[in-house]
């Protein structure tokens, strides 16, 4: 059950870096300004955002710590529940690639097929109710091939190849993380991010490895999974293909990455390391703050104001988040080790009351 609580009751609220939280929030203001009513489960009247945006405009050019703290305290209410959730981490990897196919670089990074379209689940009878992507050719909508089929050469028509990778494990890592900085051996570097997917269900290969007894829930990390895949190329390829979901990408201008160094997210905002989280987009509104209380490697406790700016196939449920840790190897090592219980407190505009209508989680509003 969601219950409103005083903002002062949040653990370590007084110690927060409000200026850093405000800077991350500012990257989502344009998204919030254009918000329209939708059917997300944690919903409210978009008109309640108007006072929030007006207050933001008043301090946008003078975001001192006191102003930033007052902004969050004066313009939002906090809603929490007693159910513990789950938090993991993700990052932006860096890999070397080639613009042209050669004997070493021969695994393609695909752009979104021109015929690939997103639709409202349940629109087409030939698709399962959970599907929202398909290939549209005129009035005909058909399934996009799954991962195994695409990797065997069944690439949809009118699909551009953005780059070539050296091995399939590196490419799979980019698919899971949803973005990458690519160092080209034969041209300008590239930034790529998610632009669409095949629509087939996501399957966690890490979960499969735990079920097979290769790792335990406590021992498994992203780095260990990648190492196992590399050491078992035949089994690894078969395992990766059990995840039928295939991801397509778009190339971003490097200057759009911005001062945060983060990639362009699903919400359109650039991600801020250790401030941005991916959430369930069917429940939450992009751009709103979330107070996260958990523990992560290197911190006895981690209580911080995060901004909901991204999403992912594995991120489902009210109390579920993926912390963006940054770019590169160090960020990746940290992301792979984040896997813990967490408590969530959701910030909503002061004039709003959440309307809970999610059918998968038994909660209500008090």
N, C-alpha and C positions, 0 to 999 in steps of 0.2 A: 504494500500500500504506500503510495506517495503521500508524504506529509510535509507541510511547510515548516521550516525551522528558521530560527534567527541566524543571520549571516555570521554573527559573532561566535556562534557555537561551532563553527568549522575549526578543526584542529589546526593550530598554527596560523590562523588567518592573519593575525597581526604581524607575522614575520614574512608575509608574501612580498614578492617583488612586483608590485602593482604596475609599475611602468613597463616592465617586460610583458606582462599579461595584456596591457592596453595596446602595446605595439603589435602583438599577435592578433588581437581582436580587430585592430584597425584594418588588417588585410582582408577582412570579411565584411566590412561595412557596405561596400557596393552591392554585395550579394543580398544582405539583409534589406537594403533600401528598395530592392526590386521584388521582394518576397510577395507571393500571392497565396491565397488559400489553397491548401492541398489536403491530401488524405493521409499524411503522416500521423503516426499514432500519438506522439507527444505534441499535440497541436494547440493552436490558439489563434485569436483574431490578429491578423497582421497589423491592424491599426494600432495595436498596443505597442508596436515598435517605434511609432513616431516620436514619442517623448524620449526614447533611448537614443535615437539618431540625432535629435535636436540637442540633447545633452552632450553627445559625442562631438558635434560640430562646435560647441562652445569652448571645448578644451583641446580640440585637435591640434592647434598650434602652440599649446602650452601644457604638454602632458607631464607635469611634474608628479612625483610620487603621491603627494597628498591629493591632487586633483584626480589622479587615476584611481586611487582608493575610493574617493567619494563617488566617482562615476559608477563603480560597481555596486557600492553599498546603497546608493540613492535610487538606482534605476532598475534594480533586479530584486526578485524574491528567489528564495532557495527552496528546492523541493528534494527530499531524499526518501529512502526507504530502508528497511531493515535487512534486505536481501544482499548478501555479499555477491560481488560480480567477479569478473576475470579480466586481467590486463596482460597484454603481450607487447612486443615491440616490432617496429619495422624501420627501414632506412633506405637511403638512395645509394645503390652500389655504383662502383666505377669499374669499367672494363675497357680493354682495348678491342677495337673492331676494325673492319675494313669496309670501305665504301664499295669495293668491287670483290666479287667472288674469286677465290684462288684456292690452291691446294690446301692451305692452312685454315683459311676463314671461309667456311662453307655452310654454316647454319644460319638461315635467314631470320632477321627481325622484321616482322610484317606490319605494314600500316593497315588501318581499317579498310576492309574491302569496300569499294564504292557502292555495292548493292546492300551492304549490311545496315539494317535499320533497327531502331529500338521501338518497342510498342508496349502498350499496356498489357500486363499479364492477363490471360483469359480472353484476349481479343480473337485469337484464331484457334479453331477447334483442333487443328492438327498438331498443336503444341501443348505440352503439359502446362498446367496452370501457373507453374513457377517460371516459365520461360518468358523473356522479354526482348530477345534478340533473334533476328532471322534475316535471310537474304530475300530482298524484294526485287522481282523482275517484272515490271509492269504491274498487273493486278495480282500476280502470283507471289505468295510468301512461302519460302521453304526453309528447312533447317540449314544452318551453317555446319560444315563438317566439325567433328570434335578433334581433340588434340592428336590422337593417334592417326586419324585420317589425314590431317594437315601435315603431320610430320612424315607421312608416307608419300607426300607429294600432291595430295588433293587440295591444293590451295584455291580458294574461291576466285572466280574471274575478276579482273580489274582490281587486283591487289598489288600495291607497290611494295617493293622490298627496300626498307630504309637503310639496312646495314647487314653485314655478315659477321657472325660470331665464330670463335674458334671451337667452342664445345657447347654441348646441349645443356650442361649443368649451369653454366654462366647464364645462358638465355633463360632457363627455367627460373633462376634467381630473380632476374628482371621481371618475369611474369608475376612472381609472388609479391615482389616489392612494389610493382606498379610504376616504377620510374627508374631512370639511370642517367649518369653522366658518362658519355662514351668518348674515349680517346681514340681518334682515327689515325691509323698508320699511314693513310694516303689522302688526307684532306683535313678540313676544319673539324674540331670537336663538335659533339652533338649533345643536346639534352632531349630526352624523350620521356613521355608520360602516357598513361592509360588513355585510350581513345575508344575502346569498345571490346566486346568479347563474344565468343561463339554462342554463349547462352546455355551451354551444357553445365551440369552441376559441378561445383567445386568439391574436390576431395582432398583432405589433408594427408599427404604422404607421410608426414611425421607421425600422425596418429596410427597409420598402418604399420610403420616400423616399430612403434611401441607395442601394438597388438601382436606382432610377430616375435616379440621378445628381444629385438636387437638393441633397443634402448628402453629406459624407463621414463616415466613422466618427469622425474627429478633430474635425470642425466642428460636428456635430449637437449641439444642446441641446434641452431641453424647451421653453424659451422660443421658440427659433427654429421648432420644429415648430408651436407654437400660433399664432405670427405667420403662418406659411405657411397654416395652415388658415383663419385669419381673412381673409387676402388672397385666397384662392381658395375662396370659399364653396361653389361647385358641386362642384369637384373634391374639396374638403375633406370634404364630406358623404359623397361616394361612398367616399373613402378610409377614413373612420372606420367606415363600415358594412362594410368588409372585415374588421374585427375583430368577429366574430360574437358574442363574449362580451358579455353585458349584465349590469350590476351593479344589485342592489337594496339598499336601505339601511334602517337603523333610526334613530330619533331617540333620542339619549342625553340624560339630564339633564346640564345644564352643570356641575353640581357634581361629577359623576362623572369629569370630566376630571382633577381633582386637581392637586396641586402641580407636576407635571411639565409641565402645559400641553399634554400630548399626548393624542391620541384613544384611545378604547378599541380595542385590537387584536383580531386574530383569536383570540388566546389568552385574551382577557378582561382582560389587564393594560393599564394606561395606558402609552403609549409615552413614553420619555425621550429627548429630543433628543441625538443623537450618542452614544447608548449602546444604543439598541434597534436590532435588525436583523430584517428579514424573511428567512426561510429556506425551503427546500423542506420542507414539512410531511410529505411522504411518507418523508423520510430522518431528519430531526432531531426532537428532543424540545423542545417549547416550555419555556422557562424556564431552559435550561442556558447557561452562559457559553461564549463563543467568542472566542479571541484573534485579532484581525484585524490584519494587517500590509499596508499599502497606501500609496498617496499620494492626497491629495485637494487640491483648490484651496485655497490658503492655508496648506498644511502641506507642508514638504519631505518629511516622512514621517508616517505615521499608524499608530502601534502602540497598540492599545487593547483593553481587555477589554469586549466587547459582550455583550448578552443576547439570545438568540433568542426573540422575543416576537410575531412576526407572520409572515405569509406572503403570497404573491401569485402570480398565474397565470404571470407571466414568470420567477419565481424557481424554477429547476429545476436539480438536480444537487447533489452533495456540496459542492463548493467554489463556492458562489454565494450572494450576499447583497445586500440592499438596505438602505442606511443611512438611518434616519429622521433628518432634519435639523432638524425643528421645524415651526413654524406661521408662515404668512404669506409675503410676497413675498421677503424676504431668504433665508429658508429654501428657498423654491422655486428661487431663482436658484442657490443652492449645489447643491441636489439635482440640478438639470438638468445640472450640469457634472461630477458624479461619474461616472466611467466609466473604470475602470482594472483592471489585473491586481491580484491580492491573494493572500496566503498565509493559510491558515486553520489554526488549532490548536483542537481541540475538547476541552472540559472534561467529564469524566465523573466520577460519584461514585467515590471511592477504591476501594470494594469491587467496582466493576463492571468488566467487560471488554466492549468493544463486539462485537456480533454483526452482521457485515456481510452483508446478503443482497440488496443492490440489484443489479438486472440491467443497468441502463443504464451503470454506471460500473465499469470493470475495477479493483477494488481488493480488498484482503484485509487481514487483521489480522496483525501480526507481534508 
